[in-house]
Amino acid sequence: MGATLRPPFWLPDGDTSHALGTDQLGRDILSRILFGGRLTLLIVLAAVLLAAVIGLVVGIIAGYRGGWVDTLLSRLIDAQLALPFILLALTIVIAAGSTVWTLVIVLALGSWASFARVVRGEAISLRGRTFVVALKASHISFAGIVFRHILPNLMPVLLVVTVVQVGTMTLAEAGLSFLGIGVPPPEVTWGTMLAGGKDYLNSAWWMVMIPGLCIVYATLSLNMLADAARERFDPTIAKEKHK
């Protein structure tokens, strides 16, 4: 408690023993950034994986089957996209309690429809390709066509959407934690650091600025990675560059 609200080392009264300063309880900001980033990425990556699996299954079935199955699943996707994310998060957290895995489920349920919509569009495009029609004529099973031929062709676009969603969910986790419905103490994420520092913005701005910059730079880096992945795996862009 004798080291509360110490500034970063480059400011007056700062020192290298707490390079990025301390918070209102004397906790080292640098240590909390490192531990908070680890938990933030764990939550986000687990949520993205769960959302990708749900969205992939729903999108492939809707796009490949077509007909009433596509209509039913498309309405489900539209309903999920129309549902306010904060309302969904509040409902689940109030019902299940605020834990790390509750937050993972909330983020996954709020984003699987984005995967499903993109995968459905690609599956519809692939369904009419000559090689898929030939496979159907050869009486290849649904599972064989999907897993051996449809799914590999979906991987480039799925990779791009996954990277984009990691950045989006990083912002969503920070927003939920800032509102007080994220992970409970003593666990720490970048979002909980923002929430804890908002009352000290005038006297200890580094408590908010430093985790905020981590969120901004992480999201920006992931979006740039998504652009690079799209340029690397999208065949249309590759052909244009080759020309």
Backbone bond lengths (Angstrom), bond angles and torsions (degrees), N, CA, C in turn:
res aa  C-N    CA-C-N  psi(-1)  N-CA   C-N-CA  omega(-1)  CA-C   N-CA-C  phi
1 M - - - 1.459 - - 1.521 112.17 -
2 G 1.348 116.27 -15.73 1.452 119.12 177.51 1.504 113.96 -77.92
3 A 1.353 117.48 -4.06 1.465 121.01 -178.12 1.519 111.26 -120.16
4 T 1.322 117.43 34.06 1.464 120.73 -177.04 1.524 111.32 -76.69
5 L 1.341 114.04 143.71 1.472 122.43 172.95 1.522 113.24 54.45
6 R 1.315 116.62 38.13 1.453 119.85 173.96 1.525 109.68 -77.43
7 P 1.340 117.48 137.45 1.464 120.03 -178.19 1.521 111.52 -77.54
8 P 1.344 117.77 166.87 1.475 120.95 174.86 1.519 111.17 -61.79
9 F 1.322 115.59 165.11 1.463 120.93 -170.40 1.526 113.19 -64.94
10 W 1.345 118.59 -24.81 1.461 119.46 -176.97 1.526 113.17 -83.24
11 L 1.307 117.45 -4.79 1.460 121.16 179.09 1.533 110.31 -99.49
12 P 1.323 117.79 158.70 1.472 119.62 174.73 1.530 110.96 -56.27
13 D 1.304 115.73 141.97 1.479 123.96 -178.42 1.525 112.65 73.12
14 G 1.315 117.72 2.77 1.456 120.19 176.43 1.516 111.07 -87.39
15 D 1.333 117.66 159.34 1.460 121.40 177.69 1.518 108.72 -147.88
16 T 1.317 114.73 162.78 1.467 120.43 -174.56 1.525 113.05 -74.62
17 S 1.325 118.84 -11.76 1.467 119.27 177.37 1.521 111.16 -66.21
18 H 1.336 117.06 -25.49 1.468 122.77 172.57 1.528 106.17 -131.59
19 A 1.339 115.61 83.84 1.466 120.54 -168.60 1.521 113.09 -58.57
20 L 1.317 117.52 -36.53 1.466 120.96 179.91 1.525 112.42 -107.50
21 G 1.315 116.82 15.37 1.453 120.55 177.15 1.521 112.87 88.60
22 T 1.326 115.52 -175.18 1.464 122.20 178.85 1.526 109.28 -130.82
23 D 1.337 115.50 166.68 1.463 119.85 179.87 1.525 110.93 -99.14
24 Q 1.320 117.34 -165.69 1.459 121.54 -174.43 1.524 113.10 -69.54
25 L 1.336 117.15 -14.18 1.468 120.90 177.50 1.521 112.37 -107.40
26 G 1.335 117.03 8.55 1.449 121.21 179.98 1.512 114.50 80.55
27 R 1.317 117.99 13.22 1.467 121.49 -180.00 1.526 109.92 -81.63
28 D 1.313 116.30 140.88 1.462 122.22 -176.64 1.526 110.66 -71.14
29 I 1.325 116.42 124.84 1.469 121.46 -176.96 1.527 110.90 -65.73
30 L 1.334 117.41 -41.04 1.467 120.41 -178.48 1.531 110.82 -60.93
31 S 1.323 117.05 -44.68 1.464 120.33 178.95 1.525 111.14 -62.83
32 R 1.322 116.53 -40.89 1.466 119.99 -179.55 1.528 111.28 -69.98
33 I 1.336 117.06 -33.08 1.465 120.31 175.29 1.526 110.36 -62.40
34 L 1.327 116.45 -43.61 1.473 120.28 -178.35 1.530 111.33 -68.03
35 F 1.319 116.83 -48.00 1.465 119.90 179.55 1.528 111.36 -68.96
36 G 1.342 116.60 -38.33 1.460 119.77 178.24 1.511 112.52 -66.72
37 G 1.325 117.08 -37.53 1.463 119.99 177.50 1.513 112.10 -65.18
38 R 1.316 116.05 -36.12 1.467 119.80 178.24 1.526 111.13 -63.38
39 L 1.328 116.85 -46.36 1.462 119.78 -179.71 1.522 111.40 -70.49
40 T 1.330 116.66 -38.10 1.468 119.89 177.79 1.516 110.77 -58.90
41 L 1.334 117.27 -48.04 1.462 120.49 -178.73 1.527 111.30 -67.40
42 L 1.332 117.58 -35.00 1.464 120.37 176.88 1.515 110.56 -61.98
43 I 1.326 117.02 -46.78 1.462 121.15 179.61 1.515 110.69 -62.67
44 V 1.321 116.28 -47.28 1.460 121.08 -175.56 1.526 111.16 -65.72
45 L 1.322 117.65 -46.42 1.472 120.36 -177.98 1.530 111.16 -66.14
46 A 1.327 117.78 -39.00 1.462 120.06 177.12 1.523 110.85 -64.78
47 A 1.334 116.42 -40.84 1.464 119.88 179.22 1.522 111.60 -66.99
48 V 1.333 117.10 -40.52 1.469 120.73 178.78 1.523 110.52 -63.94
49 L 1.320 117.53 -42.73 1.466 120.86 179.23 1.521 110.93 -61.54
50 L 1.326 117.34 -45.82 1.461 120.96 179.59 1.527 111.08 -64.62
51 A 1.339 116.96 -43.68 1.462 120.78 179.30 1.524 111.42 -64.91
52 A 1.340 116.97 -38.36 1.466 120.60 -179.77 1.524 111.23 -65.18
53 V 1.326 116.69 -40.33 1.471 119.87 179.72 1.524 110.23 -64.83
54 I 1.343 116.63 -47.40 1.473 119.73 -179.95 1.526 110.59 -63.27
55 G 1.332 116.60 -47.68 1.462 120.42 -178.57 1.515 112.79 -64.77
56 L 1.332 116.91 -36.14 1.463 120.11 179.15 1.517 111.51 -65.68
57 V 1.325 117.00 -44.90 1.466 120.39 -179.45 1.528 110.71 -64.42
58 V 1.326 116.61 -48.05 1.465 120.40 -178.76 1.520 110.82 -65.14
59 G 1.334 117.88 -43.90 1.459 121.59 -177.90 1.514 113.31 -64.99
60 I 1.335 117.68 -42.51 1.466 120.75 -179.83 1.527 110.43 -66.84
61 I 1.321 117.11 -45.11 1.466 119.64 -179.72 1.527 110.59 -62.25
62 A 1.348 116.29 -44.22 1.462 119.46 -179.23 1.519 111.85 -65.80
63 G 1.335 116.95 -45.77 1.462 119.77 -176.45 1.507 114.06 -72.97
64 Y 1.328 117.24 -36.26 1.460 119.92 -175.96 1.526 112.27 -82.53
65 R 1.317 116.89 -40.55 1.461 119.93 -177.90 1.521 112.18 -73.05
66 G 1.350 116.59 -44.14 1.459 120.14 -178.16 1.526 111.14 68.91
67 G 1.329 116.55 -166.12 1.453 121.59 176.75 1.516 112.88 63.42
68 W 1.337 115.28 -146.04 1.460 120.46 -176.69 1.522 111.77 -67.00
69 V 1.335 116.98 -28.02 1.467 119.60 177.35 1.523 110.02 -64.33
70 D 1.337 116.33 -45.03 1.463 120.94 178.01 1.530 110.45 -63.27
71 T 1.316 116.95 -42.89 1.468 120.52 -179.74 1.523 111.28 -61.47
72 L 1.336 116.87 -45.58 1.457 121.06 -179.11 1.528 111.60 -64.29
73 L 1.336 116.49 -47.92 1.466 119.64 -177.99 1.526 111.41 -70.35
74 S 1.326 117.53 -32.26 1.462 120.36 177.09 1.523 111.17 -65.24
75 R 1.347 116.56 -39.69 1.467 118.88 176.34 1.533 110.80 -65.32
76 L 1.335 116.22 -35.41 1.466 119.89 177.50 1.526 110.29 -65.13
77 I 1.333 116.58 -42.19 1.468 120.67 177.56 1.525 110.80 -63.21
78 D 1.323 116.58 -44.84 1.470 120.33 179.25 1.527 111.26 -62.05
79 A 1.331 116.19 -40.29 1.465 119.72 179.46 1.524 110.98 -64.04
80 Q 1.327 116.48 -40.23 1.458 119.77 179.34 1.530 111.15 -66.80
81 L 1.330 116.92 -40.99 1.460 120.27 179.20 1.523 112.15 -67.39
82 A 1.333 116.52 -29.15 1.470 120.35 -179.89 1.525 112.70 -81.58
83 L 1.339 117.68 -17.71 1.460 121.09 -177.76 1.523 109.82 -75.50
84 P 1.331 118.89 126.42 1.479 120.62 179.02 1.525 111.32 -60.49
85 F 1.322 116.02 129.71 1.460 120.74 -175.40 1.525 111.52 -64.10
86 I 1.333 117.70 -42.03 1.459 120.70 -178.64 1.520 110.99 -63.01
87 L 1.340 117.01 -39.70 1.460 120.47 178.08 1.521 111.15 -62.96
88 L 1.327 116.50 -43.79 1.462 120.88 177.09 1.520 111.05 -60.81
89 A 1.341 115.79 -45.44 1.467 120.47 -179.08 1.523 111.63 -62.57
90 L 1.322 117.26 -44.80 1.461 120.80 179.68 1.531 111.27 -62.10
91 T 1.316 116.42 -41.61 1.465 120.45 -178.72 1.527 111.25 -62.81
92 I 1.327 116.38 -46.59 1.469 120.27 -177.59 1.519 111.25 -69.16
93 V 1.332 117.13 -43.04 1.466 120.29 -178.63 1.524 111.19 -65.07
94 I 1.326 117.57 -40.79 1.461 120.32 178.42 1.532 110.96 -65.54
95 A 1.334 116.15 -37.37 1.470 119.78 -178.17 1.527 112.55 -76.96
96 A 1.348 116.99 -39.51 1.464 120.56 -172.46 1.520 113.79 -105.61
97 G 1.318 118.10 -12.11 1.459 120.34 -177.22 1.514 111.29 91.71
98 S 1.315 115.67 160.70 1.462 121.57 -176.53 1.522 109.82 -93.59
99 T 1.332 116.44 103.41 1.465 122.91 175.85 1.511 108.76 -135.24
100 V 1.323 116.00 171.57 1.469 120.80 179.25 1.524 110.08 -62.55
101 W 1.321 117.66 -45.61 1.466 119.87 -175.83 1.519 112.20 -75.67
102 T 1.321 117.26 -25.39 1.464 118.92 171.15 1.517 110.38 -64.21
103 L 1.331 116.49 -41.36 1.462 120.66 178.12 1.528 111.22 -64.70
104 V 1.327 116.97 -37.59 1.471 120.46 176.66 1.525 110.20 -61.16
105 I 1.318 116.99 -46.20 1.469 121.06 -179.67 1.524 110.77 -64.64
106 V 1.332 116.70 -41.16 1.463 120.39 178.85 1.527 110.85 -60.25
107 L 1.325 117.01 -47.34 1.465 120.81 -179.32 1.526 110.95 -65.00
108 A 1.333 117.47 -39.35 1.464 120.45 179.78 1.521 111.52 -66.35
109 L 1.328 116.73 -44.54 1.464 120.35 179.84 1.525 111.91 -66.97
110 G 1.313 116.26 -25.10 1.453 119.15 178.96 1.510 114.98 -84.24
111 S 1.345 117.63 -9.11 1.467 119.34 -174.40 1.528 115.44 -129.56
112 W 1.340 118.62 -4.88 1.459 118.77 -177.46 1.530 111.66 -64.06
113 A 1.333 116.82 -29.48 1.462 119.70 -177.89 1.523 112.01 -65.60
114 S 1.331 117.36 -30.03 1.468 120.00 177.13 1.526 110.86 -64.76
115 F 1.338 116.58 -40.91 1.465 120.43 174.80 1.524 110.52 -64.24
116 A 1.332 116.10 -46.50 1.464 120.61 -175.25 1.531 111.20 -62.27
117 R 1.307 117.89 -39.84 1.463 120.60 -178.34 1.527 111.50 -64.66
118 V 1.338 116.13 -44.28 1.466 119.65 179.99 1.526 110.91 -68.02
119 V 1.333 116.88 -44.85 1.469 121.06 -179.29 1.521 110.50 -63.80
120 R 1.326 117.57 -39.85 1.466 120.60 178.60 1.524 111.13 -59.71
121 G 1.338 116.77 -45.58 1.462 119.57 179.67 1.520 112.42 -61.75
122 E 1.326 116.78 -41.94 1.466 120.03 178.45 1.522 111.27 -68.13
123 A 1.336 117.15 -37.79 1.464 120.31 179.41 1.524 111.26 -65.86
124 I 1.329 117.30 -38.11 1.465 120.55 176.46 1.520 110.14 -62.50
125 S 1.338 116.66 -41.42 1.467 120.40 178.80 1.527 111.42 -64.33
126 L 1.332 116.54 -42.39 1.463 120.17 -178.51 1.519 112.21 -72.65
127 R 1.331 117.01 -27.50 1.468 120.71 -177.08 1.521 112.04 -60.64
128 G 1.329 117.00 -31.93 1.451 119.82 -178.78 1.516 114.88 -92.21
129 R 1.332 117.85 1.37 1.461 120.86 179.72 1.527 110.77 -67.95
130 T 1.314 114.79 153.83 1.467 120.62 -176.27 1.524 111.80 -60.74
131 F 1.328 116.98 -41.58 1.468 118.27 -175.70 1.522 111.67 -67.65
132 V 1.341 117.63 -31.95 1.462 120.18 177.83 1.526 110.26 -71.43
133 V 1.333 116.67 -41.28 1.462 120.11 177.35 1.526 110.22 -61.14
134 A 1.345 116.20 -41.03 1.467 120.12 178.75 1.522 111.43 -64.90
135 L 1.307 117.13 -38.01 1.467 120.73 178.54 1.521 110.94 -65.56
136 K 1.332 116.31 -40.86 1.463 119.45 176.67 1.522 110.77 -62.61
137 A 1.343 116.59 -41.92 1.468 120.45 179.86 1.521 111.54 -65.11
138 S 1.339 115.10 -25.62 1.465 119.21 178.72 1.518 112.68 -86.57
139 H 1.342 115.95 6.16 1.460 122.56 177.09 1.533 112.49 62.77
140 I 1.343 115.63 34.75 1.457 119.96 172.69 1.530 108.04 -73.18
141 S 1.321 116.86 140.69 1.463 121.33 -176.98 1.524 111.41 -65.44
142 F 1.331 114.83 159.78 1.467 121.07 178.20 1.525 110.73 -58.57
143 A 1.336 116.75 -45.59 1.466 120.18 -179.66 1.520 111.42 -63.36
144 G 1.330 116.82 -39.78 1.455 120.30 179.87 1.520 112.18 -64.04
145 I 1.317 117.25 -42.56 1.467 120.98 179.44 1.522 110.34 -66.62
146 V 1.326 116.02 -43.82 1.468 119.54 -176.08 1.524 111.53 -67.72
147 F 1.328 117.01 -51.27 1.460 119.87 -172.39 1.530 112.98 -78.27
148 R 1.309 118.49 -30.54 1.460 120.12 -176.19 1.522 113.75 -96.82
149 H 1.335 117.72 -18.93 1.458 118.91 -174.12 1.531 113.60 -129.69
150 I 1.334 118.03 -43.50 1.468 120.39 -179.07 1.522 110.97 -74.51
151 L 1.325 116.19 -50.93 1.461 120.70 -174.50 1.532 113.30 -60.07
152 P 1.344 120.21 -44.64 1.473 118.21 177.51 1.521 113.72 -59.66
153 N 1.319 117.71 -32.08 1.456 120.68 178.47 1.525 112.65 -76.01
154 L 1.332 116.82 -16.66 1.460 120.75 178.25 1.521 112.93 -88.76
155 M 1.318 117.76 -14.30 1.459 120.34 -172.33 1.532 114.09 -61.14
156 P 1.352 120.18 -41.42 1.479 117.77 179.36 1.520 113.56 -59.03
157 V 1.334 117.47 -48.83 1.460 119.61 -179.26 1.525 110.45 -69.04
158 L 1.334 117.54 -34.21 1.462 120.46 178.24 1.523 110.61 -65.79
159 L 1.321 117.28 -36.80 1.457 121.04 178.35 1.522 110.80 -63.75
160 V 1.320 116.90 -43.35 1.465 121.00 179.89 1.527 110.65 -63.48
161 V 1.335 116.64 -46.43 1.464 120.46 -179.82 1.525 110.57 -62.92
162 T 1.324 116.96 -37.82 1.461 120.73 -179.93 1.524 111.12 -62.69
163 V 1.325 116.94 -46.12 1.462 120.14 -179.43 1.525 110.60 -64.02
164 V 1.333 116.77 -41.40 1.464 120.25 177.98 1.527 110.72 -62.50
165 Q 1.335 116.88 -42.38 1.457 120.72 -178.26 1.527 112.14 -68.15
166 V 1.331 117.91 -28.89 1.464 119.50 175.62 1.526 109.87 -61.65
167 G 1.335 116.71 -44.99 1.458 119.79 176.57 1.514 112.77 -64.37
168 T 1.331 116.08 -42.40 1.471 120.30 179.72 1.520 111.46 -63.55
169 M 1.335 116.71 -42.32 1.461 119.71 -179.26 1.525 112.07 -71.48
170 T 1.330 117.18 -27.79 1.466 119.39 174.20 1.521 110.23 -61.41
171 L 1.325 116.63 -43.82 1.459 120.99 176.15 1.530 111.17 -65.98
172 A 1.349 116.69 -40.05 1.463 120.06 -179.27 1.526 111.36 -65.24
173 E 1.339 116.80 -41.69 1.465 120.02 178.01 1.517 110.90 -62.80
174 A 1.327 116.45 -41.92 1.463 120.02 178.61 1.528 110.45 -63.16
175 G 1.331 116.98 -40.86 1.453 120.30 179.39 1.518 112.74 -64.55
176 L 1.338 116.75 -43.11 1.465 120.08 179.69 1.527 111.23 -66.32
177 S 1.338 116.17 -41.50 1.461 119.45 178.58 1.522 111.01 -66.10
178 F 1.327 116.49 -36.22 1.461 120.48 178.61 1.530 110.85 -64.72
179 L 1.336 116.48 -34.06 1.462 121.00 178.94 1.528 113.12 -80.87
180 G 1.330 116.61 -5.08 1.456 119.71 177.78 1.508 115.18 90.90
181 I 1.339 117.79 11.24 1.465 120.17 179.54 1.533 110.56 -117.58
182 G 1.337 114.89 26.38 1.452 120.10 176.25 1.519 110.86 -95.15
183 V 1.323 116.84 -146.80 1.463 120.60 -179.77 1.527 109.53 -71.97
184 P 1.330 117.92 141.73 1.465 120.56 -178.34 1.525 111.60 -80.81
185 P 1.335 118.27 155.67 1.470 121.41 172.31 1.525 109.54 -61.02
186 P 1.329 119.30 152.68 1.468 127.47 5.45 1.526 114.86 -86.41
187 E 1.327 118.87 6.22 1.457 120.35 175.81 1.528 109.21 -63.25
188 V 1.327 115.57 148.85 1.459 119.65 -176.51 1.526 109.80 -132.07
189 T 1.308 116.15 135.23 1.465 123.76 170.65 1.523 107.37 -129.95
190 W 1.330 115.47 172.23 1.464 118.29 177.84 1.529 110.79 -62.09
191 G 1.324 116.80 -34.13 1.453 120.00 179.10 1.515 112.54 -67.12
192 T 1.341 117.92 -41.01 1.470 120.02 178.28 1.520 111.04 -68.40
193 M 1.317 117.54 -30.23 1.463 120.43 175.15 1.528 110.57 -65.63
194 L 1.328 116.76 -39.94 1.462 119.77 175.09 1.530 111.05 -61.46
195 A 1.324 115.70 -45.03 1.462 119.88 -179.24 1.520 111.41 -63.39
196 G 1.343 116.83 -39.33 1.453 119.90 -179.04 1.512 113.90 -72.02
197 G 1.337 117.74 -23.88 1.458 120.75 -176.19 1.507 114.94 -97.68
198 K 1.334 117.76 -5.92 1.473 119.17 -174.35 1.527 112.85 -65.01
199 D 1.339 117.48 -27.86 1.462 120.18 -179.90 1.526 112.54 -79.71
200 Y 1.338 116.42 -8.84 1.465 120.61 -178.52 1.523 111.38 -116.32
201 L 1.325 116.53 24.05 1.455 120.32 -173.76 1.533 112.10 -62.48
202 N 1.306 117.75 -36.32 1.470 120.54 -178.68 1.522 112.73 -76.57
203 S 1.306 117.63 -34.83 1.464 120.79 -175.36 1.524 113.87 -98.55
204 A 1.338 117.20 -26.77 1.473 120.81 -178.31 1.525 108.81 -141.74
205 W 1.323 116.31 69.73 1.463 121.78 -174.46 1.523 113.09 -61.97
206 W 1.342 116.94 -25.60 1.469 119.59 -177.91 1.527 112.29 -65.35
207 M 1.319 118.34 -22.20 1.457 120.60 177.88 1.526 112.00 -65.06
208 V 1.333 116.95 -26.76 1.458 122.05 178.46 1.520 111.17 -102.57
209 M 1.322 116.96 -40.36 1.452 120.89 -173.88 1.525 112.61 -64.91
210 I 1.321 117.16 -43.02 1.468 120.02 -174.65 1.531 112.05 -68.29
211 P 1.342 120.62 -51.51 1.483 118.19 175.36 1.524 112.48 -64.48
212 G 1.351 116.76 -31.68 1.466 118.89 176.85 1.517 111.87 -63.61
213 L 1.335 116.90 -41.49 1.467 120.25 177.53 1.527 110.97 -65.79
214 C 1.327 117.40 -36.09 1.471 119.92 177.05 1.526 110.57 -61.44
215 I 1.319 117.00 -42.76 1.460 120.89 178.54 1.520 110.78 -64.80
216 V 1.331 116.60 -44.58 1.475 120.68 -178.91 1.519 110.70 -62.51
217 Y 1.323 117.12 -49.43 1.464 119.97 -176.45 1.528 111.54 -68.91
218 A 1.328 117.68 -35.66 1.469 119.71 177.12 1.522 110.56 -64.45
219 T 1.326 116.94 -44.22 1.463 120.73 179.80 1.522 111.39 -66.22
220 L 1.334 116.45 -43.41 1.460 120.43 178.58 1.521 111.32 -62.17
221 S 1.323 116.66 -42.71 1.467 120.46 179.57 1.522 111.45 -63.25
222 L 1.318 116.97 -40.95 1.465 120.73 179.68 1.524 111.50 -67.30
223 N 1.341 117.74 -37.45 1.459 120.15 176.78 1.522 111.30 -66.10
224 M 1.325 116.56 -39.10 1.470 119.86 176.32 1.525 110.66 -65.87
225 L 1.329 116.65 -37.50 1.468 120.57 176.51 1.523 110.79 -64.71
226 A 1.331 117.08 -37.73 1.464 120.72 177.61 1.525 110.86 -64.40
227 D 1.333 117.40 -41.44 1.464 120.57 176.96 1.526 111.26 -62.60
228 A 1.338 116.19 -42.29 1.466 119.81 178.69 1.527 111.23 -64.96
229 A 1.330 116.80 -39.92 1.473 120.27 178.83 1.523 110.40 -65.27
230 R 1.317 116.89 -38.88 1.472 119.79 179.25 1.529 110.44 -65.01
231 E 1.324 117.02 -43.02 1.457 120.06 178.60 1.526 111.34 -65.94
232 R 1.330 116.15 -30.79 1.467 119.72 -177.79 1.525 111.94 -77.47
233 F 1.339 117.67 -37.66 1.459 120.31 -170.78 1.522 114.52 -107.78
234 D 1.327 118.26 -14.14 1.466 119.72 179.71 1.523 109.00 -78.41
235 P 1.335 119.09 116.45 1.468 120.96 -176.27 1.526 113.14 -65.28
236 T 1.334 118.13 -31.52 1.472 119.67 -179.35 1.522 111.05 -66.74
237 I 1.329 116.48 -40.92 1.472 119.55 178.31 1.518 110.20 -68.31
238 A 1.335 116.50 -38.86 1.460 119.70 178.50 1.520 111.70 -62.08
239 K 1.343 117.39 -39.50 1.457 120.01 178.09 1.518 112.12 -66.17
240 E 1.343 116.75 -40.21 1.467 120.12 178.85 1.512 111.14 -63.84
241 K 1.323 117.71 -40.06 1.456 120.33 178.46 1.524 111.09 -67.35
242 H 1.333 115.93 -36.67 1.458 119.83 179.85 1.524 111.40 -65.38
243 K 1.348 115.57 -35.95 1.462 119.58 178.83 1.527 110.64 -68.19
